[in-house]
Amino acid sequence: MSNNMISLLLIMCVNAIEVTSEKQWFRQKRAWIIDSFSIEEEHPGPFPYELGQLSLEKKFMLNFVVHGQGVDEDPKGILEIDNEGVITVHKKVDYEKYKVLRVRFEAKYISTGETQTNLAIDISIKDINDHAPQFSSEKYEVSVQESTQQGEHLVTLSAADGDDSRTNNGTFSFTIVSVTPNNDNVKFFIKKQDSQIAEISFKGCLDYETAQKYTILVEAKDHGEKVQLSSTTTVIINIIDRNNHLPVFSGLTGTGNVKERETDIPVYRLQVTDRDTEKTAAWKAKYIINGDPWKYFKIETDPASNEGVITVVKPLDFEEHAHRNLLVTVENEEAFFSCEVKGRPSKGLWDVVYSRTLNMTQHLGFPLNITVEDVNDPPVFTEAVKHVTVFENVVPGKQLETFTAQDLDRRHSNTFEFFKGNDPANWVTVDSKTGQVSTAKVIDRESSFVKDSTYTVTLLAVDNGEPPMTGTGTLIIHIKDQNDNVPVLSENKLNLCLSDEPTRTKLSAVDPDLPPYSGPFLFELIGDVEGKWSLDPFNGTVSLVKGNSVHAGNYTLTLKISDLQEKYSLQLLSVVVCDCSVTSDCRHRKTSTWLGGGGVGIKLNAFLDLEEKPGHYEPSIYAYEGDYDGNTNLDAISIPDSGFTLEELNNLDPKFKQLASICQPDLVKM
């Protein structure tokens, strides 16, 4: 508590003298001198004891009455005053609860008992040092990086003292009492502090390998004059390992031999040691291959052992280099740092050299020699891919190309022969000695083996080495188109509905040849079609138009279709005309059959005389052997009034031809 005493000196001016003159009362001002009073907290007694006496002119007073804190207000029963103005103390007072007792004194005339004056004074409580500074925590624990530089903030401590902060009893200082373990390269200190806050920092270099943890005892002690009180707290600084040790090569396993053209073969395993904590980024090795600009090798870190595994990833050639010299360096996944104490001046931070730059004298590489073993090399085509252009339909025996190959082996003298590899259409032959490729069959550009007018053949050159090795060449044949195809109908069967007005349907044709040997095509109708059938070209398409004079039935039309070079074909187009109001789909208009046992049976519901109904022929139900259909609708065909000729009957649909052979066998030759 504070040794200072807060005292209040009150000089109260009151009218204390009465004077009579000419039967009137006059008042003369008198002064009450109120001494300053203070009570020391936790006073041991004995009680009651006299605190002091009020100084005043008693002849004007009858008595004193006192009220307020310490009397009839909390803390009650502390103070009393007698008629002589003597103040006595009856109990202890706690400064931390009551720093001042505010008391009201009342003075009354002796003669009348009338209150003449009210006085108020503050009795200060004198603080004593009865509280030690207390830390906000009994233990502080933090973790810091090993790479933290000196002078940086580590941890903040705070404390408070219950005594008066305006006195020495309530002010305090922080001190580091001890540090465990003791380390000559590290010194912890109080970096900054105010009345209640302290920050801990350090000088020098932290080293995880020297100490993984520091335990610091910190004291907070007040500045009491009679007695100094204190308390302590424990600060634990955990050090997190970082990369301040380089990996060092410690061993090598593996033969270092690899056969040429082999890949994915480990040739060496490199071992390193590292003093940093295992399995951390500061310990994990990262290997680098130098002297391999063509990237024949790769090196990977084995996560379990931290070894560097060197593997061949591209085929090596003995004839190019029988030996490969490499230099392997190693570092860690985490960046390296170093810290070294050079001097320890008494003031300020120490002389420290801190660096994150790798010292190359400490980073020496590990030399390696890879031996390439010679094996039989395959023949190599002088030109691995060749192109040739020919017209389709070229005659067999046409020479296309000649392939050559060579053997790159220095230590092997091999001969080789040529063979076909892949020739899906079997269109070529190859001379086994000379490598000459010729056509064996007619080449067709429209073949399914041709893609985008090209046909690909692979050739093999096989040596007589041990084991035999094979080289591969490719011949790409570009085929030029010829007009060797005619246009044909896309669809040769159509269905049309009867109508009083002309009806139409689109026609289309295809030609596998390329322009200018294909479309657009020219369509022409051949035969007696006038007034019945016509063609209507419109907007790049052609439509077949049925006249209103065409009756229901089956019709076969002849179309001449020409390409741009006027090469044409005659196409037969089968057209079925039906009454769609009776049969919605002409394709389903079939007739029923009846098949008896053992032979062909055709059931005819009626035989119609051609002469009786000229111009329209309605045959009865017919069928081929084995065909049965319950549909009893009759098919119909239009015929000329003069009757059928042999040519017209032969052009009928095969079913009607069968029926015609029954109706007029003399006209039809089966």
TAGI-V606234 format. One record per residue. N is the residue number from 0. RES is the residue in three letters. SS is DSSP state (alpha for helix, beta for strand, coil for the rest). PHI is phi in degrees with one decimal (none if undefined). D_LAST is the distance of its C-alpha to the last C-alpha in whole Angstrom. Layout:
n: (N/N)
res: (RES/RES)
ss: (SS/SS)
phi: (PHI/PHI)
d_last: (D_LAST/D_LAST)
//
This chain:
n: (0/1/2/3/4/5/6/7/8/9/10/11/12/13/14/15/16/17/18/19/20/21/22/23/24/25/26/27/28/29/30/31/32/33/34/35/36/37/38/39/40/41/42/43/44/45/46/47/48/49/50/51/52/53/54/55/56/57/58/59/60/61/62/63/64/65/66/67/68/69/70/71/72/73/74/75/76/77/78/79/80/81/82/83/84/85/86/87/88/89/90/91/92/93/94/95/96/97/98/99/100/101/102/103/104/105/106/107/108/109/110/111/112/113/114/115/116/117/118/119/120/121/122/123/124/125/126/127/128/129/130/131/132/133/134/135/136/137/138/139/140/141/142/143/144/145/146/147/148/149/150/151/152/153/154/155/156/157/158/159/160/161/162/163/164/165/166/167/168/169/170/171/172/173/174/175/176/177/178/179/180/181/182/183/184/185/186/187/188/189/190/191/192/193/194/195/196/197/198/199/200/201/202/203/204/205/206/207/208/209/210/211/212/213/214/215/216/217/218/219/220/221/222/223/224/225/226/227/228/229/230/231/232/233/234/235/236/237/238/239/240/241/242/243/244/245/246/247/248/249/250/251/252/253/254/255/256/257/258/259/260/261/262/263/264/265/266/267/268/269/270/271/272/273/274/275/276/277/278/279/280/281/282/283/284/285/286/287/288/289/290/291/292/293/294/295/296/297/298/299/300/301/302/303/304/305/306/307/308/309/310/311/312/313/314/315/316/317/318/319/320/321/322/323/324/325/326/327/328/329/330/331/332/333/334/335/336/337/338/339/340/341/342/343/344/345/346/347/348/349/350/351/352/353/354/355/356/357/358/359/360/361/362/363/364/365/366/367/368/369/370/371/372/373/374/375/376/377/378/379/380/381/382/383/384/385/386/387/388/389/390/391/392/393/394/395/396/397/398/399/400/401/402/403/404/405/406/407/408/409/410/411/412/413/414/415/416/417/418/419/420/421/422/423/424/425/426/427/428/429/430/431/432/433/434/435/436/437/438/439/440/441/442/443/444/445/446/447/448/449/450/451/452/453/454/455/456/457/458/459/460/461/462/463/464/465/466/467/468/469/470/471/472/473/474/475/476/477/478/479/480/481/482/483/484/485/486/487/488/489/490/491/492/493/494/495/496/497/498/499/500/501/502/503/504/505/506/507/508/509/510/511/512/513/514/515/516/517/518/519/520/521/522/523/524/525/526/527/528/529/530/531/532/533/534/535/536/537/538/539/540/541/542/543/544/545/546/547/548/549/550/551/552/553/554/555/556/557/558/559/560/561/562/563/564/565/566/567/568/569/570/571/572/573/574/575/576/577/578/579/580/581/582/583/584/585/586/587/588/589/590/591/592/593/594/595/596/597/598/599/600/601/602/603/604/605/606/607/608/609/610/611/612/613/614/615/616/617/618/619/620/621/622/623/624/625/626/627/628/629/630/631/632/633/634/635/636/637/638/639/640/641/642/643/644/645/646/647/648/649/650/651/652/653/654/655/656/657/658/659/660/661/662/663/664/665/666/667/668/669)
res: (MET/SER/ASN/ASN/MET/ILE/SER/LEU/LEU/LEU/ILE/MET/CYS/VAL/ASN/ALA/ILE/GLU/VAL/THR/SER/GLU/LYS/GLN/TRP/PHE/ARG/GLN/LYS/ARG/ALA/TRP/ILE/ILE/ASP/SER/PHE/SER/ILE/GLU/GLU/GLU/HIS/PRO/GLY/PRO/PHE/PRO/TYR/GLU/LEU/GLY/GLN/LEU/SER/LEU/GLU/LYS/LYS/PHE/MET/LEU/ASN/PHE/VAL/VAL/HIS/GLY/GLN/GLY/VAL/ASP/GLU/ASP/PRO/LYS/GLY/ILE/LEU/GLU/ILE/ASP/ASN/GLU/GLY/VAL/ILE/THR/VAL/HIS/LYS/LYS/VAL/ASP/TYR/GLU/LYS/TYR/LYS/VAL/LEU/ARG/VAL/ARG/PHE/GLU/ALA/LYS/TYR/ILE/SER/THR/GLY/GLU/THR/GLN/THR/ASN/LEU/ALA/ILE/ASP/ILE/SER/ILE/LYS/ASP/ILE/ASN/ASP/HIS/ALA/PRO/GLN/PHE/SER/SER/GLU/LYS/TYR/GLU/VAL/SER/VAL/GLN/GLU/SER/THR/GLN/GLN/GLY/GLU/HIS/LEU/VAL/THR/LEU/SER/ALA/ALA/ASP/GLY/ASP/ASP/SER/ARG/THR/ASN/ASN/GLY/THR/PHE/SER/PHE/THR/ILE/VAL/SER/VAL/THR/PRO/ASN/ASN/ASP/ASN/VAL/LYS/PHE/PHE/ILE/LYS/LYS/GLN/ASP/SER/GLN/ILE/ALA/GLU/ILE/SER/PHE/LYS/GLY/CYS/LEU/ASP/TYR/GLU/THR/ALA/GLN/LYS/TYR/THR/ILE/LEU/VAL/GLU/ALA/LYS/ASP/HIS/GLY/GLU/LYS/VAL/GLN/LEU/SER/SER/THR/THR/THR/VAL/ILE/ILE/ASN/ILE/ILE/ASP/ARG/ASN/ASN/HIS/LEU/PRO/VAL/PHE/SER/GLY/LEU/THR/GLY/THR/GLY/ASN/VAL/LYS/GLU/ARG/GLU/THR/ASP/ILE/PRO/VAL/TYR/ARG/LEU/GLN/VAL/THR/ASP/ARG/ASP/THR/GLU/LYS/THR/ALA/ALA/TRP/LYS/ALA/LYS/TYR/ILE/ILE/ASN/GLY/ASP/PRO/TRP/LYS/TYR/PHE/LYS/ILE/GLU/THR/ASP/PRO/ALA/SER/ASN/GLU/GLY/VAL/ILE/THR/VAL/VAL/LYS/PRO/LEU/ASP/PHE/GLU/GLU/HIS/ALA/HIS/ARG/ASN/LEU/LEU/VAL/THR/VAL/GLU/ASN/GLU/GLU/ALA/PHE/PHE/SER/CYS/GLU/VAL/LYS/GLY/ARG/PRO/SER/LYS/GLY/LEU/TRP/ASP/VAL/VAL/TYR/SER/ARG/THR/LEU/ASN/MET/THR/GLN/HIS/LEU/GLY/PHE/PRO/LEU/ASN/ILE/THR/VAL/GLU/ASP/VAL/ASN/ASP/PRO/PRO/VAL/PHE/THR/GLU/ALA/VAL/LYS/HIS/VAL/THR/VAL/PHE/GLU/ASN/VAL/VAL/PRO/GLY/LYS/GLN/LEU/GLU/THR/PHE/THR/ALA/GLN/ASP/LEU/ASP/ARG/ARG/HIS/SER/ASN/THR/PHE/GLU/PHE/PHE/LYS/GLY/ASN/ASP/PRO/ALA/ASN/TRP/VAL/THR/VAL/ASP/SER/LYS/THR/GLY/GLN/VAL/SER/THR/ALA/LYS/VAL/ILE/ASP/ARG/GLU/SER/SER/PHE/VAL/LYS/ASP/SER/THR/TYR/THR/VAL/THR/LEU/LEU/ALA/VAL/ASP/ASN/GLY/GLU/PRO/PRO/MET/THR/GLY/THR/GLY/THR/LEU/ILE/ILE/HIS/ILE/LYS/ASP/GLN/ASN/ASP/ASN/VAL/PRO/VAL/LEU/SER/GLU/ASN/LYS/LEU/ASN/LEU/CYS/LEU/SER/ASP/GLU/PRO/THR/ARG/THR/LYS/LEU/SER/ALA/VAL/ASP/PRO/ASP/LEU/PRO/PRO/TYR/SER/GLY/PRO/PHE/LEU/PHE/GLU/LEU/ILE/GLY/ASP/VAL/GLU/GLY/LYS/TRP/SER/LEU/ASP/PRO/PHE/ASN/GLY/THR/VAL/SER/LEU/VAL/LYS/GLY/ASN/SER/VAL/HIS/ALA/GLY/ASN/TYR/THR/LEU/THR/LEU/LYS/ILE/SER/ASP/LEU/GLN/GLU/LYS/TYR/SER/LEU/GLN/LEU/LEU/SER/VAL/VAL/VAL/CYS/ASP/CYS/SER/VAL/THR/SER/ASP/CYS/ARG/HIS/ARG/LYS/THR/SER/THR/TRP/LEU/GLY/GLY/GLY/GLY/VAL/GLY/ILE/LYS/LEU/ASN/ALA/PHE/LEU/ASP/LEU/GLU/GLU/LYS/PRO/GLY/HIS/TYR/GLU/PRO/SER/ILE/TYR/ALA/TYR/GLU/GLY/ASP/TYR/ASP/GLY/ASN/THR/ASN/LEU/ASP/ALA/ILE/SER/ILE/PRO/ASP/SER/GLY/PHE/THR/LEU/GLU/GLU/LEU/ASN/ASN/LEU/ASP/PRO/LYS/PHE/LYS/GLN/LEU/ALA/SER/ILE/CYS/GLN/PRO/ASP/LEU/VAL/LYS/MET)
ss: (coil/coil/coil/coil/coil/coil/coil/coil/coil/beta/beta/beta/beta/beta/beta/beta/beta/beta/beta/beta/beta/coil/coil/beta/beta/beta/beta/beta/beta/beta/beta/beta/beta/beta/coil/coil/coil/beta/beta/beta/coil/coil/coil/coil/coil/coil/coil/coil/beta/beta/beta/beta/beta/coil/beta/coil/coil/alpha/alpha/alpha/coil/coil/beta/beta/beta/beta/beta/beta/beta/coil/coil/coil/beta/coil/coil/coil/coil/coil/beta/beta/beta/coil/coil/coil/coil/beta/beta/beta/beta/coil/coil/coil/coil/coil/coil/coil/coil/coil/coil/beta/beta/beta/beta/beta/beta/beta/beta/beta/coil/coil/coil/coil/coil/coil/beta/beta/beta/beta/beta/beta/beta/beta/beta/beta/beta/beta/coil/coil/coil/coil/coil/coil/coil/beta/beta/coil/coil/coil/beta/beta/beta/beta/beta/beta/beta/coil/coil/coil/coil/coil/coil/coil/coil/coil/beta/beta/beta/beta/beta/beta/coil/coil/coil/coil/coil/coil/coil/alpha/alpha/alpha/coil/beta/beta/beta/beta/beta/beta/beta/beta/beta/coil/coil/coil/coil/coil/beta/beta/beta/beta/beta/beta/beta/beta/coil/coil/coil/beta/beta/beta/beta/beta/beta/beta/beta/coil/coil/coil/coil/coil/coil/coil/coil/beta/beta/beta/beta/beta/beta/beta/beta/beta/beta/coil/coil/coil/coil/coil/coil/coil/beta/beta/beta/beta/beta/beta/beta/beta/beta/beta/beta/coil/coil/coil/coil/coil/coil/coil/beta/beta/beta/beta/beta/beta/coil/coil/coil/beta/beta/beta/coil/coil/coil/coil/coil/beta/beta/beta/beta/beta/beta/beta/beta/beta/coil/coil/coil/coil/coil/coil/coil/coil/coil/coil/coil/beta/beta/beta/beta/beta/beta/coil/coil/coil/coil/coil/coil/beta/beta/beta/beta/beta/coil/coil/coil/coil/coil/coil/beta/beta/beta/beta/beta/coil/coil/coil/coil/coil/coil/coil/coil/coil/coil/beta/beta/beta/beta/beta/beta/beta/beta/beta/beta/coil/coil/coil/coil/coil/beta/beta/beta/beta/beta/beta/coil/coil/coil/coil/coil/coil/coil/beta/beta/beta/beta/beta/coil/coil/coil/coil/alpha/alpha/alpha/coil/coil/coil/beta/beta/beta/beta/beta/beta/beta/beta/coil/coil/coil/coil/coil/coil/beta/beta/coil/coil/coil/beta/beta/beta/beta/beta/beta/beta/coil/coil/coil/coil/coil/coil/coil/beta/beta/beta/beta/coil/coil/beta/beta/coil/coil/coil/coil/coil/coil/coil/coil/coil/beta/beta/beta/beta/beta/coil/coil/coil/coil/coil/coil/coil/beta/beta/beta/coil/coil/coil/coil/coil/beta/beta/beta/beta/coil/coil/coil/coil/coil/coil/coil/coil/coil/coil/coil/beta/coil/coil/beta/beta/beta/beta/beta/beta/beta/beta/beta/beta/coil/coil/coil/coil/coil/coil/beta/beta/beta/beta/beta/beta/beta/beta/beta/beta/beta/coil/coil/coil/coil/coil/coil/coil/beta/beta/coil/coil/coil/beta/beta/beta/beta/beta/coil/coil/coil/coil/coil/beta/beta/beta/beta/beta/coil/beta/beta/coil/coil/coil/coil/coil/coil/coil/coil/coil/coil/coil/beta/beta/beta/beta/beta/coil/coil/coil/coil/coil/coil/beta/beta/beta/beta/beta/beta/coil/coil/beta/beta/beta/beta/beta/beta/coil/coil/coil/coil/coil/coil/beta/beta/beta/beta/beta/beta/beta/beta/beta/beta/coil/coil/coil/coil/coil/beta/beta/beta/beta/beta/beta/beta/beta/beta/beta/beta/coil/coil/coil/coil/coil/coil/coil/alpha/alpha/alpha/coil/coil/coil/coil/coil/coil/coil/coil/coil/coil/coil/coil/coil/coil/coil/coil/coil/coil/coil/coil/coil/coil/coil/coil/coil/coil/coil/beta/beta/coil/coil/coil/coil/coil/coil/coil/coil/coil/coil/coil/coil/coil/coil/coil/coil/coil/coil/coil/beta/beta/coil/coil/coil/coil/coil/coil/coil/alpha/alpha/alpha/alpha/alpha/coil/coil/coil/alpha/alpha/alpha/alpha/alpha/alpha/alpha/alpha/alpha/alpha/coil/coil/coil/coil/coil/coil/coil)
phi: (none/-72.7/-84.1/-78.2/-119.1/-88.8/-121.6/-124.2/-105.0/-105.5/-109.3/-99.2/-97.2/-133.6/-84.3/-108.0/-120.9/-109.5/-124.7/-101.4/-147.5/49.9/58.7/-122.8/-91.6/-120.1/-107.3/-115.6/-68.4/-123.7/-109.5/-96.9/-94.8/-98.4/-64.9/-83.0/-126.9/-147.4/-119.5/-78.9/-64.4/56.4/-60.8/-74.3/93.5/-75.0/-105.2/-78.3/-131.0/-79.1/-89.1/165.2/-134.7/-74.9/-97.7/-162.9/-90.4/-67.9/-67.6/-94.8/-115.2/-98.3/-162.8/-117.8/-126.4/-120.0/-136.5/110.3/-63.0/89.1/-117.9/-111.8/-126.6/-58.3/-81.4/-72.0/77.3/-88.3/-119.1/-142.3/-137.8/-100.0/-69.5/-88.8/85.2/-86.9/-101.1/-120.1/-109.7/-115.4/-147.2/-77.1/-126.5/-96.6/-62.1/-66.9/-102.8/-134.6/-86.6/-144.3/-108.6/-92.1/-121.8/-111.8/-104.8/-120.5/-109.6/-124.7/-68.5/-71.2/-77.6/-109.9/77.0/-77.0/-70.6/-95.2/-148.7/-110.9/-119.6/-128.9/-129.8/-106.2/-100.1/-79.7/-97.6/-84.8/-72.0/-120.4/-82.9/-117.6/-132.5/-88.8/-59.2/-123.4/-71.8/-69.6/-145.8/-73.0/-146.1/-113.5/-139.8/-136.2/-121.2/-129.9/-71.4/-60.9/-83.2/-60.3/-85.7/-59.3/88.6/-78.4/-68.2/-109.4/-154.8/-111.2/-110.5/-139.6/-147.5/-144.6/-124.0/-73.6/-77.2/-64.0/-71.3/-88.1/-118.1/-63.6/-65.2/-105.2/-108.7/-151.8/-129.4/-102.5/-141.9/-82.5/-85.0/-155.2/-134.5/-128.8/-81.5/-83.0/-138.4/-66.2/-94.4/-137.2/-136.8/-89.0/-149.9/-82.1/-78.7/-153.3/-153.6/-123.7/-62.1/-134.9/-122.5/-136.7/-116.9/-104.4/-132.8/-148.8/-114.4/101.1/-131.1/-82.0/-141.7/-61.4/-68.4/-84.0/-151.2/-88.7/-155.5/-121.4/-112.1/-115.2/-99.5/-115.0/-111.4/-114.4/-125.4/-81.5/-108.9/-54.4/-79.8/-87.2/-144.7/-110.4/-105.7/-152.1/-147.5/-129.4/-138.3/-109.4/-115.3/-109.8/-107.1/-90.3/-97.8/-94.5/-64.8/-131.7/-84.7/-114.2/-133.7/-79.5/-68.7/-124.0/-63.2/-129.9/-174.1/-149.6/-129.1/118.2/-83.4/77.7/-105.8/-146.9/-77.9/-62.3/74.2/-79.4/-132.9/58.7/-112.2/-68.1/-114.1/-145.5/-128.9/-102.7/-107.9/-134.3/-119.6/-147.6/-82.1/-75.2/-64.4/-61.9/71.3/-94.7/-64.4/-74.4/-103.6/-65.0/-86.7/-127.0/-96.0/-132.9/-93.2/-114.9/85.1/-133.2/-66.0/-93.9/57.6/-77.4/-124.6/-135.0/-131.5/-125.4/-91.6/-72.0/-65.5/-80.6/-102.6/68.6/-80.4/-97.5/-104.9/-94.9/-129.6/-81.2/-115.0/-127.5/-59.2/-95.0/-117.3/-60.9/-68.3/-82.8/-146.7/-81.3/-137.6/-125.1/-105.6/-122.7/-128.8/-107.8/-112.7/-140.0/-144.6/-105.1/-63.2/-92.1/-62.5/-80.1/-140.0/-140.5/-144.6/-141.3/-83.5/-104.7/-161.7/-128.6/-64.3/-72.8/-119.4/75.4/-73.3/-78.0/-84.6/-127.8/-102.5/-115.6/-146.6/-114.7/-97.4/-74.0/-80.8/-65.7/-67.3/-93.5/-119.0/-74.9/-84.4/-111.1/-77.8/-133.8/-122.4/-107.0/-101.2/-96.7/-88.9/-76.6/-135.7/-64.1/-88.6/-73.7/-60.0/-119.2/-67.0/-60.8/-123.3/-69.3/-130.3/-125.9/-122.4/-143.1/-120.0/-140.1/-79.7/-64.5/70.5/-62.2/-70.6/-58.8/94.2/-68.4/-73.5/-103.6/-158.0/-125.9/-99.2/-125.4/-142.2/-141.5/-104.2/-84.8/-66.4/-87.7/-98.4/-126.4/-108.8/-114.6/-111.9/-148.5/-125.8/-104.2/-139.4/-76.5/-97.4/-118.0/-141.1/-58.5/-95.8/57.4/-92.9/-127.7/-128.0/-132.8/-76.6/-64.8/-94.6/-96.8/78.9/-79.1/-109.1/-134.1/-76.6/-108.0/-140.7/-70.0/-90.4/-116.7/-64.9/-84.6/-66.9/-68.6/-81.5/-97.6/-119.9/54.1/65.7/-126.1/-131.6/-111.4/-124.6/-106.2/-120.0/-120.4/-114.4/-116.1/-90.4/-105.9/-74.3/-124.7/-77.6/-62.8/-118.9/-125.7/-109.8/-125.6/-124.3/-132.1/-113.7/-106.2/-98.1/-94.3/-103.6/-88.6/-78.6/-128.0/-85.1/-110.0/-134.2/-110.5/-69.8/-133.3/-64.8/-69.7/-131.9/-106.5/-136.2/-131.7/-127.1/-132.4/-97.5/-63.3/-160.4/-71.6/-108.8/-58.9/-118.8/-139.8/-148.9/-76.3/-114.8/-145.5/-139.9/-132.3/-145.8/-67.6/-71.0/-89.3/-59.5/-94.8/-101.1/-132.6/-77.5/-70.4/-98.9/-107.8/-105.1/-138.8/-90.1/-111.3/107.7/-82.6/-123.8/-61.9/79.4/-114.8/-129.3/-152.6/-114.6/-129.6/-75.6/-153.7/53.1/83.2/-122.0/-125.1/-118.7/-88.2/-111.0/-95.0/-75.3/-75.5/-88.4/-83.0/-90.9/-64.7/155.7/-103.0/-131.2/-118.5/-109.1/-105.3/-116.2/-101.1/-119.8/-117.3/-90.4/-67.1/-96.5/65.3/-84.9/-133.0/-141.2/-96.5/-118.6/-92.7/-114.8/-91.6/-120.2/-106.2/-109.6/-143.0/-83.7/-71.4/-73.4/-96.4/-120.8/-67.8/-130.7/-62.3/-69.0/-99.1/-84.1/-121.8/-113.5/-91.8/-131.8/-132.1/-115.1/-87.0/-73.7/95.2/-156.0/-85.9/-122.2/-121.6/-97.5/-111.2/-73.5/-160.5/-109.7/-100.3/-76.5/-62.0/-76.8/-72.2/-127.9/-63.2/89.2/-146.3/-121.3/-122.1/-72.1/-81.3/-61.4/-139.3/-167.3/-90.1/-59.7/83.4/-99.2/-137.6/-146.7/-77.3/-71.7/-100.4/-64.8/-90.9/-80.2/-137.1/-142.6/-82.9/-132.3/-68.0/-62.5/-81.1/97.4/-80.1/-98.1/-61.7/-64.4/-67.3/-66.4/-66.9/-87.2/-67.9/-55.7/-54.1/-65.9/-70.5/-64.7/-62.6/-67.1/-63.8/-66.6/-84.4/-74.6/-136.8/-63.3/-74.5/-96.4/-108.4/-103.5/-82.0)
d_last: (141/143/146/147/148/147/150/151/155/155/158/158/161/162/165/167/171/172/176/178/179/181/179/176/173/172/169/170/167/167/164/162/162/159/158/155/154/151/150/149/146/146/150/151/154/156/156/157/158/160/157/160/162/162/164/166/169/169/172/170/167/167/165/161/158/155/151/147/145/147/149/148/144/142/143/146/149/150/153/156/159/162/165/166/163/162/158/157/154/153/149/147/145/141/141/137/137/140/141/144/146/146/150/151/155/157/161/163/167/169/171/168/165/163/161/162/159/155/155/151/151/148/149/147/146/146/143/144/141/140/136/134/131/128/125/122/120/121/119/117/114/111/109/109/107/109/108/111/113/117/118/115/116/115/116/118/121/123/126/128/132/133/136/137/135/138/141/140/140/136/135/134/132/129/130/128/130/128/124/123/122/124/122/124/121/121/123/123/125/125/124/124/126/128/129/127/124/124/121/121/119/120/121/120/116/114/113/111/111/115/115/112/114/118/120/122/125/126/130/130/134/136/139/142/146/147/144/140/137/134/131/128/124/122/119/116/115/111/110/106/106/104/103/107/106/103/101/102/100/101/99/95/93/90/89/88/86/82/79/78/74/75/75/76/79/83/85/89/90/93/96/99/101/102/105/104/103/99/96/97/96/100/99/95/95/92/92/91/90/91/90/86/85/82/81/81/82/83/86/86/88/88/89/91/93/93/92/90/87/86/82/80/77/76/75/78/78/81/80/82/84/85/88/88/91/91/94/94/96/96/97/97/94/98/100/103/106/110/113/117/120/123/126/127/130/132/131/127/124/124/123/119/116/113/110/106/106/104/107/105/108/107/103/102/99/98/96/93/92/88/87/83/82/80/76/74/72/68/67/67/65/67/64/63/60/59/56/54/52/48/45/42/40/43/42/43/47/48/52/52/56/58/60/64/66/69/71/74/76/80/80/77/75/72/68/65/61/59/55/53/53/50/47/44/42/43/43/47/49/53/55/57/60/60/58/56/53/50/46/44/41/39/41/39/41/38/38/39/42/43/46/47/46/48/47/50/51/54/56/58/61/63/66/68/70/71/70/67/66/64/63/61/59/57/55/53/50/50/46/46/43/41/38/35/33/31/32/29/28/30/28/24/24/27/28/30/32/32/36/38/38/36/35/35/34/35/33/34/33/34/35/36/39/42/44/44/40/39/39/40/37/36/33/31/28/26/25/26/27/31/32/30/30/33/34/38/40/43/45/43/40/37/35/32/33/32/33/34/32/29/28/26/23/20/21/19/22/23/26/28/31/34/36/40/39/37/34/31/27/25/24/21/23/21/24/24/27/28/31/33/36/34/32/34/31/28/27/27/25/23/22/23/20/22/21/22/23/21/18/15/17/16/19/19/23/22/20/21/21/20/23/26/26/25/25/24/21/21/19/20/20/17/16/15/16/20/20/23/25/28/27/27/26/24/22/22/20/22/20/22/24/23/19/16/15/12/13/14/11/10/13/13/14/11/12/12/9/8/11/10/7/10/13/12/9/10/10/6/4/0)
//
